[in-house]
């Protein structure tokens, strides 16, 4: 049986930014439970591929911390709260006092994280509108395992 990998959509906009995700070791979603709740499927040790809509796959990592509201997330590298850092996502703190509407984040140790200018993709690669789902497409998995140099 092959290992389980998760597909996670990388949102870009005023509430979240891929550069922040890479720099501070997390992935996020929010501004409503229908967006943040799927992050709770991710458990410590899970492996995921980060996908940026319309661009391609930009990261491969392992979950280090399960989903928490953004105000509770501590950056592993320096032990400081994420919101004490200078984030590119200018509205990351919006709705931080509401568990339903705030951004939620999952800690990720990025084993390979690419810029949005160097994504990995091919015609027919698996892409989905879901925030999080199991990645089962054989062609996409084989491609990603090669491109991200997985054992």
C-alpha positions in Angstrom: 0.0 0.0 0.0 1.4 3.4 -1.0 1.6 6.2 1.7 -1.2 8.6 2.1 -0.6 12.2 0.9 -2.9 15.1 1.3 -3.7 17.8 -1.3 -4.0 21.2 0.3 -5.0 24.4 -1.5 -2.8 27.4 -0.9 -4.9 30.4 -0.6 -3.5 33.8 -1.7 -5.1 37.1 -0.9 -5.4 39.6 1.9 -5.8 36.9 4.6 -3.0 34.5 3.6 0.2 34.4 1.6 2.4 31.6 0.4 5.6 33.5 1.3 4.4 33.6 4.9 3.6 29.9 4.8 7.0 29.0 3.6 8.9 31.4 5.9 7.0 30.6 9.2 6.1 26.9 8.6 2.4 26.7 8.3 -0.6 26.4 5.9 -3.9 28.2 6.6 -7.5 28.8 5.7 -10.4 30.7 7.2 -12.9 33.5 7.1 -15.6 30.9 7.6 -15.8 27.4 9.0 -16.5 25.8 5.6 -12.9 26.9 4.7 -11.1 26.3 8.1 -12.8 23.1 9.2 -11.1 20.9 6.5 -7.7 21.8 8.0 -8.7 19.7 11.0 -8.3 16.5 8.9 -4.5 17.0 9.0 -2.8 15.3 11.9 0.8 15.4 13.1 3.1 13.4 10.8 0.8 13.6 7.8 2.5 14.4 4.5 1.0 17.0 2.2 1.4 18.7 -1.2 0.5 22.3 -1.4 -1.2 23.4 -4.6 -1.7 27.0 -5.7 -4.8 27.4 -7.9 -4.1 28.0 -11.5 -0.3 27.7 -11.0 0.6 24.2 -9.7 2.2 22.4 -6.8 4.5 24.6 -4.8 5.3 22.6 -1.6 5.8 19.3 0.1 5.8 19.0 3.8 5.0 17.2 7.0 2.4 18.3 9.6 4.0 19.4 12.9 1.0 20.9 14.6 -2.7 20.4 14.2 -5.0 23.2 13.3 -5.3 26.1 15.7 -6.7 29.7 15.5 -4.0 32.0 14.0 -3.7 33.9 17.3 -2.5 30.7 19.1 0.1 29.5 16.5 3.7 29.6 17.7 6.4 29.6 15.0 8.6 26.6 15.7 11.8 28.3 14.5 11.8 31.1 17.1 9.1 30.2 19.6 7.2 33.5 19.0 3.5 33.8 18.1 2.9 34.0 14.4 1.1 37.3 14.7 4.2 39.0 16.2 6.0 38.5 12.9 5.7 40.8 9.9 3.3 39.0 7.6 2.7 39.8 3.9 -0.9 38.8 4.4 -2.1 42.2 5.6 -5.5 41.1 6.9 -4.3 37.9 8.6 -5.6 39.2 11.9 -9.1 40.0 10.7 -11.8 38.2 12.7 -9.1 36.8 15.1 -11.5 37.0 18.0 -14.1 34.7 16.2 -13.3 31.0 16.1 -15.8 30.6 13.2 -14.4 33.4 11.1 -10.7 33.7 12.0 -7.8 32.2 10.0 -6.8 28.7 11.2 -3.3 27.4 10.7 -1.6 24.0 10.6 2.1 23.7 11.4 4.2 22.3 8.5 7.8 21.5 8.2 8.4 22.2 4.5 10.7 19.6 3.1 10.6 21.3 -0.2 8.9 24.7 -0.8 9.1 26.5 -4.1 8.3 30.0 -5.1 5.0 30.6 -7.0 7.2 31.3 -10.0 8.6 27.7 -10.1 5.6 25.4 -9.6 5.5 21.8 -10.6 2.6 20.7 -12.8 1.7 19.0 -16.0 -1.4 18.9 -18.3 -4.0 16.8 -16.5 -2.4 17.1 -13.0 -4.9 16.6 -10.1 -6.4 19.8 -8.9 -9.4 20.3 -6.7 -11.4 23.2 -5.3 -11.5 21.5 -1.8 -9.3 23.1 0.8 -8.0 19.6 1.9 -8.5 16.2 0.4 -6.7 12.9 0.0 -4.4 12.9 -3.1 -5.0 9.6 -4.8 -4.4 10.3 -8.5 -1.7 7.9 -9.5 -0.2 10.0 -12.4 0.0 13.1 -10.2 1.5 11.2 -7.3 4.2 9.6 -9.5 5.0 13.0 -11.0 5.2 14.8 -7.6 7.3 12.0 -6.0 9.8 12.5 -8.8 9.7 16.3 -8.9 9.9 16.7 -5.1 12.6 13.9 -4.9 10.7 11.7 -2.5 12.0 8.3 -1.5 
